[in-house]
Amino acid sequence: MVTANQLDRETAQEIIEELRKGTPSTRYASFYSAGGRDFLESVQSRHLSRASRGGRIRFISGSWGSGKTHFLRLVREKAFESGFLVSTVELSADEAPFNKFEQVFYQIVRKITSPEMYADGDIYRSDPFGEVLKRILLRNIPQPDDPVSYDTLNDVIQNVMSQSSIDIDFRRIVANYLKTYLPDGADQASLEDTRGQLMQWFAGEGTVGVYRSKFGVQKLVNRSNARTMLAALSSFTVNVGGYGGLVILLDEAEQTYSTMRKSSLKQAHNNLLHLINGIEQSQGTLLIYTATPDFYSSDTYGIRLYGALAQRIGVPDDHPPRAVDRIWNLDKIETSVDQYQAAACKVREIYAVAEPESQGQIFPEDLLKVRVKELVDSNPEFSPVRTWRVVITGTVRLLDSSANGDDAPSSSELYDDVMADLREL
């Protein structure tokens, strides 16, 4: 796990800025997490220790504000530690509606990240899968500073094309992308155009005729073959990329099912059932689908409308989540005051890296623990705002006030101030 003294100042500042808004940071969420560590360790041990022959699917149930996004970021870190590629997709009516799985597949490709990219902070690229392919190619160069040779490129392409378990057109697209790194003197603008067109194939855009004449492929990605392409991506990840597998985190960030027309809802349920039934074909894949409890229980738009789907998934268990469960019920994770205090102290350590000139005056650790306990006690059990957000946001505000030389607000003032802002988010 990353420690504060391993963070550079810029990264620490980015983390504090996100926490200041009451949201988990994009990277290094494990550093200040509170509770659930044993569960995460068991998830890593059972599902991320090595590539599985077939894929696996797990579901998450968590109320709004229960920390689903934070948990997914923790899982992502565990996956990177184990050498997996990870793709996090927010299911939404516009970009990734589940009734159109071909669009979901494209978003999986668009949001893919490798452990190396994560470590480098290179996680906001417009062409992440292209970067993954580039790094796989460069990994095969004998010396890091050597140019790509014809022999190296041919060896990698032959390996790609020899993978008979991977869809042939998927292989052709990848091979053509790798060829853009030939040392043949082609101008950069032309290469970028070619790479962009090849990546657009995963979106199903363009015409078959153009792709056939330029790249030798016989089909586009579409509704009928999107799941096959997912299996191809998974197999490529393990057998060519050399990664431990592929983790796909599907986060139902919006209430997409509740706003769907009946016909779209039925198609979404069908797609999910087919995905469950066919996940074994996606080698090395762990797919985690995140939703609120009404996804499992609603008679209006939940899976109860589709008996076969409800039977395959089940309902959330009334106990803390275990790695063997099909549904991980985050609402049953209990966090102690000690764990909140530990998380707040970790945030303080990050703050000291982000603002080194304030180290001698930031809010003392012993008083911080007292304030954290008071914040936890102030937030009622059924508060609409999760206690973690209250504690972390309050912690950053205490650190800010002390770093600025201001008097720290009282516990009641701090709680009221934090809640007023968080309710508006």
VOGU-3710 file (C-alpha; in Angstrom, 3 decimals, decimal comma):
1> mvtanqldre> 0,000/0,000/0,000  1,185/3,524/-0,784  2,313/5,629/2,162  2,354/9,400/2,441  6,123/9,711/2,116  5,921/7,973/-1,272  3,616/10,646/-2,685  4,956/13,643/-4,548  3,545/17,018/-3,596  1,438/17,421/-6,731
11> taqeiieelr> -0,283/14,054/-6,239  -0,891/14,811/-2,561  -2,439/18,164/-3,502  -4,741/16,467/-6,013  -5,903/14,001/-3,352  -6,586/16,737/-0,794  -8,462/18,850/-3,334  -10,847/15,992/-4,122  -11,301/15,131/-0,452  -12,028/18,777/0,270
21> kgtpstryas> -15,149/18,340/-1,903  -16,206/15,192/-0,063  -15,373/12,814/-2,904  -12,852/9,950/-2,982  -9,705/10,757/-4,906  -9,109/9,191/-8,305  -5,897/7,540/-7,129  -4,630/6,105/-3,848  -8,039/5,789/-2,195  -6,684/2,913/-0,103
31> fysaggrdfl> -4,434/5,266/1,808  -7,264/6,898/3,752  -9,957/4,211/3,607  -11,807/3,240/6,768  -13,087/-0,280/7,399  -13,510/-3,298/5,139  -9,796/-4,044/4,792  -10,161/-7,758/5,559  -12,905/-8,029/2,957  -10,757/-6,322/0,313
41> esvqsrhlsr> -7,866/-8,627/1,098  -10,117/-11,643/0,640  -11,406/-10,257/-2,679  -7,832/-9,891/-3,884  -6,868/-13,357/-2,653  -9,882/-15,141/-4,146  -10,477/-13,202/-7,361  -7,260/-11,358/-8,215  -4,437/-13,702/-7,280  -4,141/-15,162/-10,801
51> asrggrirfi> -5,939/-15,248/-14,115  -8,922/-17,598/-14,042  -9,707/-19,868/-16,960  -13,206/-18,442/-17,124  -14,667/-15,098/-16,166  -16,499/-14,279/-12,950  -19,217/-11,781/-12,150  -20,099/-10,230/-8,813  -22,701/-7,661/-7,835  -22,612/-4,853/-5,306
61> sgswgsgkth> -25,601/-3,561/-3,395  -25,242/-0,228/-1,663  -27,548/2,646/-0,825  -26,854/6,109/-2,173  -23,852/7,460/-0,278  -22,773/4,041/0,992  -19,370/4,406/-0,656  -19,773/2,303/-3,794  -17,513/4,525/-5,909  -14,900/4,593/-3,153
71> flrlvrekaf> -15,061/0,810/-2,883  -14,599/0,391/-6,645  -11,479/2,515/-6,481  -10,153/0,320/-3,699  -10,826/-2,786/-5,796  -9,086/-1,119/-8,718  -5,969/-0,564/-6,621  -5,976/-4,213/-5,547  -6,314/-5,243/-9,194  -3,359/-3,095/-10,206
81> esgflvstve> -1,309/-4,587/-7,367  -2,085/-8,004/-8,889  -1,122/-6,938/-12,413  -4,611/-6,690/-13,934  -5,951/-4,247/-16,480  -8,964/-2,323/-15,157  -11,829/-0,528/-16,870  -14,332/1,548/-14,893  -17,539/2,467/-16,723  -20,394/4,576/-15,445
91> lsadeapfnk> -23,615/3,188/-16,891  -25,723/6,050/-18,174  -28,535/6,691/-20,606  -26,279/8,631/-22,974  -22,862/6,982/-23,261  -23,309/3,492/-21,806  -26,945/2,324/-21,683  -27,062/-1,338/-20,738  -29,765/-2,051/-23,288  -27,085/-1,369/-25,940
101> feqvfyqivr> -24,207/-3,554/-24,858  -22,145/-2,640/-27,900  -21,908/0,879/-26,455  -20,981/-0,512/-23,050  -18,224/-2,563/-24,694  -16,842/0,534/-26,405  -16,765/2,380/-23,091  -14,899/-0,567/-21,559  -12,230/-0,155/-24,250  -12,212/3,646/-23,827
111> kitspemyad> -11,742/3,498/-20,059  -9,155/0,739/-19,818  -6,060/1,383/-17,678  -2,937/-0,635/-16,988  -1,010/-0,796/-13,713  1,856/1,056/-15,413  -0,426/3,868/-16,587  -1,935/4,169/-13,110  1,472/4,360/-11,468  2,530/7,061/-13,946
121> gdiyrsdpfg> -0,669/9,056/-13,398  -1,508/8,514/-17,078  -5,202/7,743/-16,568  -6,987/10,442/-18,570  -5,940/9,531/-22,092  -8,347/9,706/-25,008  -6,774/6,515/-26,418  -6,049/4,294/-23,400  -6,257/0,965/-25,221  -3,886/2,309/-27,854
131> evlkrillrn> -1,482/3,197/-25,048  -1,823/-0,332/-23,653  -0,925/-1,753/-27,083  2,044/0,595/-27,397  3,399/-0,409/-23,991  2,998/-4,110/-24,801  5,056/-3,546/-27,943  7,755/-1,533/-26,176  7,977/-4,206/-23,492  9,392/-6,546/-26,144
141> ipqpddpvsy> 12,251/-4,230/-27,147  15,597/-5,573/-25,843  16,798/-2,201/-24,535  14,426/0,563/-23,342  15,928/3,244/-25,593  16,121/1,084/-28,722  13,786/1,895/-31,635  11,089/-0,564/-32,676  12,680/-2,971/-35,148  10,950/-4,941/-37,885
151> dtlndviqnv> 11,923/-8,187/-36,162  10,454/-7,129/-32,803  7,258/-5,889/-34,421  6,853/-9,045/-36,492  7,343/-11,240/-33,418  4,615/-9,383/-31,514  2,212/-9,385/-34,468  2,785/-13,101/-35,093  1,981/-13,759/-31,450  -1,250/-11,762/-31,810
161> msqssididf> -2,299/-13,526/-35,008  -1,530/-16,977/-33,584  -4,128/-16,608/-30,809  -6,923/-18,677/-32,336  -9,183/-18,159/-29,296  -9,408/-14,434/-30,120  -11,824/-13,162/-32,762  -9,946/-12,821/-36,064  -11,081/-9,254/-36,773  -10,078/-8,175/-33,273
171> rrivanylkt> -6,622/-9,606/-34,002  -6,447/-7,808/-37,346  -7,308/-4,459/-35,792  -4,650/-4,919/-33,114  -2,050/-6,042/-35,672  -2,747/-3,024/-37,885  -2,447/-0,715/-34,893  0,935/-2,193/-33,993  2,097/-1,706/-37,597  1,777/2,048/-37,148
181> ylpdgadqas> 4,991/1,814/-35,125  6,997/0,532/-38,090  10,197/2,536/-38,605  9,170/3,520/-42,139  9,213/7,300/-41,833  5,440/7,883/-42,195  4,407/11,362/-41,077  2,989/11,625/-37,556  -0,323/13,184/-38,612  -1,069/10,272/-40,941
191> ledtrgqlmq> -0,166/7,750/-38,234  -2,442/9,441/-35,708  -5,333/9,425/-38,196  -4,830/5,702/-38,815  -4,673/4,930/-35,107  -7,803/6,958/-34,460  -9,691/5,108/-37,192  -8,587/1,744/-35,830  -9,792/2,660/-32,323  -13,133/3,778/-33,743
201> wfagegtvgv> -13,673/0,230/-34,978  -14,391/-0,736/-31,376  -17,268/1,768/-31,425  -18,801/0,106/-34,465  -18,426/3,326/-36,464  -17,655/3,538/-40,166  -18,470/1,081/-42,949  -17,394/-2,495/-43,352  -16,180/-1,740/-46,867  -13,672/0,850/-45,706
211> yrskfgvqkl> -12,295/-1,348/-42,936  -12,151/-4,335/-45,268  -10,157/-2,499/-47,921  -7,766/-0,766/-45,500  -7,338/-3,334/-42,736  -8,740/-6,643/-43,988  -11,518/-6,968/-41,407  -14,876/-8,470/-42,299  -17,220/-6,959/-39,703  -17,785/-4,092/-37,311
221> vnrsnartml> -18,533/-4,314/-33,604  -22,301/-4,468/-33,187  -25,054/-5,673/-30,882  -24,780/-9,283/-31,988  -21,032/-9,670/-31,436  -20,215/-7,236/-28,593  -20,006/-10,011/-25,992  -17,731/-11,994/-28,312  -15,488/-8,948/-28,549  -15,430/-8,696/-24,769
231> aalssftvnv> -14,200/-12,294/-24,621  -11,568/-11,384/-27,245  -10,402/-8,422/-25,172  -10,134/-10,633/-22,095  -8,147/-13,330/-23,873  -5,854/-10,723/-25,422  -5,217/-9,195/-21,998  -3,926/-12,486/-20,595  -2,407/-14,339/-23,548  -0,771/-11,447/-25,409
241> ggygglvill> -0,627/-8,614/-22,903  0,755/-10,800/-20,137  -1,503/-9,199/-17,531  -3,163/-11,096/-14,703  -6,577/-10,517/-16,225  -9,191/-7,841/-16,820  -11,320/-6,232/-14,114  -14,455/-4,456/-15,366  -16,215/-2,165/-12,900  -19,710/-1,220/-14,042
251> deaeqtystm> -21,072/1,549/-11,863  -24,761/2,352/-12,209  -24,061/5,966/-11,288  -27,434/7,149/-12,533  -30,813/5,511/-12,063  -30,672/4,237/-15,612  -33,105/1,373/-15,163  -35,763/3,513/-13,499  -35,874/5,880/-16,493  -35,896/3,270/-19,264
261> rksslkqahn> -38,883/2,484/-21,437  -40,239/-1,034/-20,946  -38,770/-2,290/-24,205  -35,320/-0,882/-23,344  -35,556/-2,274/-19,813  -36,329/-5,735/-21,156  -33,336/-5,555/-23,502  -31,081/-4,397/-20,663  -32,225/-7,328/-18,509  -31,665/-9,694/-21,445
271> nllhlingie> -28,162/-8,334/-21,972  -27,331/-8,816/-18,314  -28,631/-12,386/-18,323  -26,644/-13,216/-21,460  -23,559/-11,655/-19,915  -23,944/-13,790/-16,786  -24,494/-16,929/-18,845  -21,503/-16,221/-21,087  -19,013/-14,793/-18,590  -17,131/-18,106/-18,500
281> qsqgtlliyt> -15,943/-17,380/-22,040  -14,148/-14,222/-20,914  -10,859/-15,637/-19,666  -9,373/-13,893/-16,674  -12,226/-11,417/-16,310  -13,733/-10,223/-13,047  -16,811/-8,107/-13,751  -18,361/-6,189/-10,867  -21,791/-4,626/-11,339  -22,758/-1,934/-8,833
291> atpdfyssdt> -26,329/-0,865/-8,063  -28,599/0,400/-5,322  -30,853/-2,027/-3,377  -33,913/-1,251/-5,506  -32,151/-2,853/-8,477  -32,729/-6,155/-6,670  -36,129/-5,443/-5,113  -38,167/-3,036/-7,249  -41,305/-4,459/-8,877  -41,267/-1,533/-11,311
301> ygirlygala> -37,816/-1,719/-12,880  -35,731/-4,153/-10,799  -34,605/-7,618/-11,789  -37,669/-9,102/-10,107  -39,485/-8,291/-13,355  -37,411/-10,967/-15,056  -37,661/-14,232/-13,168  -34,701/-15,927/-14,859  -32,440/-12,982/-14,120  -33,590/-12,625/-10,521
311> qrigvpddhp> -32,982/-16,332/-9,998  -29,427/-16,105/-11,340  -28,507/-13,085/-9,221  -30,547/-13,453/-6,041  -30,949/-10,843/-3,316  -28,381/-9,159/-1,035  -27,504/-11,149/2,070  -28,202/-9,677/5,473  -24,579/-9,873/6,635  -21,262/-8,118/5,922
321> pravdriwnl> -19,953/-8,993/2,448  -17,738/-11,986/1,833  -15,667/-12,622/-1,290  -17,572/-15,859/-1,995  -20,956/-14,075/-2,087  -22,521/-13,332/-5,445  -23,754/-9,976/-4,096  -21,552/-7,841/-1,849  -23,804/-5,865/0,477  -21,873/-2,698/1,316
331> dkietsvdqy> -24,658/-1,449/3,564  -23,662/-4,156/6,047  -20,066/-3,005/6,431  -19,654/-1,455/9,861  -16,916/1,093/10,479  -15,681/1,808/13,994  -14,687/5,173/15,412  -11,104/3,910/15,596  -11,123/3,254/11,860  -12,500/6,719/11,084
341> qaaackvrei> -9,814/8,215/13,301  -7,115/6,234/11,536  -8,384/7,420/8,143  -8,403/11,038/9,318  -4,820/10,733/10,571  -3,779/9,362/7,177  -5,411/12,355/5,502  -3,389/14,562/7,847  -0,200/12,846/6,659  -1,129/13,484/3,025
351> yavaepesqg> -1,920/17,096/3,877  1,560/17,507/5,336  3,044/16,352/2,013  0,704/18,611/0,035  1,456/21,657/2,197  4,940/21,082/3,680  5,304/24,691/4,812  2,361/24,202/7,197  3,645/21,069/8,953  4,439/22,896/12,159
361> qifpedllkv> 0,969/24,368/12,548  -1,557/21,895/11,147  -4,195/20,544/13,499  -2,579/18,147/16,007  -3,302/14,435/15,685  -4,578/13,901/19,233  -7,138/16,713/18,919  -8,075/15,513/15,437  -9,070/12,126/16,856  -11,300/13,866/19,390
371> rvkelvdsnp> -13,002/15,925/16,687  -13,502/12,873/14,487  -15,275/11,039/17,298  -17,508/14,071/17,823  -18,330/14,194/14,099  -19,182/10,488/14,084  -21,420/10,922/17,141  -23,125/13,928/15,527  -24,106/12,113/12,350  -27,254/10,017/12,959
381> efspvrtwrv> -27,474/6,425/11,806  -29,916/7,169/9,019  -28,371/10,438/7,893  -28,641/11,103/4,138  -24,910/11,902/4,143  -22,485/9,071/4,749  -20,376/9,374/7,892  -17,168/8,807/5,895  -17,841/11,951/3,849  -18,597/13,968/6,977
391> vitgtvrlld> -15,395/12,816/8,676  -13,071/13,289/5,700  -14,518/16,650/4,662  -14,444/17,862/8,257  -10,853/16,686/8,635  -9,685/18,669/5,612  -11,485/21,780/6,888  -9,793/21,510/10,258  -6,435/21,148/8,528  -7,180/24,102/6,256
401> ssangddaps> -8,135/26,366/9,141  -5,032/25,520/11,139  -2,754/25,860/8,095  -4,225/29,320/7,478  -3,626/30,297/11,094  -7,351/30,517/11,869  -9,069/29,305/15,011  -10,586/25,869/14,567  -14,397/25,846/14,529  -16,223/24,062/17,315
411> sselyddvma> -17,482/20,553/16,639  -21,088/21,698/16,192  -20,041/24,553/13,886  -17,864/22,196/11,867  -20,619/19,599/11,527  -23,245/22,134/10,480  -20,871/23,707/7,970  -19,906/20,358/6,431  -23,494/19,117/6,218  -24,706/22,338/4,585
421> dlrel> -22,200/21,845/1,753  -22,510/18,078/1,365  -26,306/18,209/1,098  -25,908/20,402/-1,979  -23,713/17,872/-3,815
//
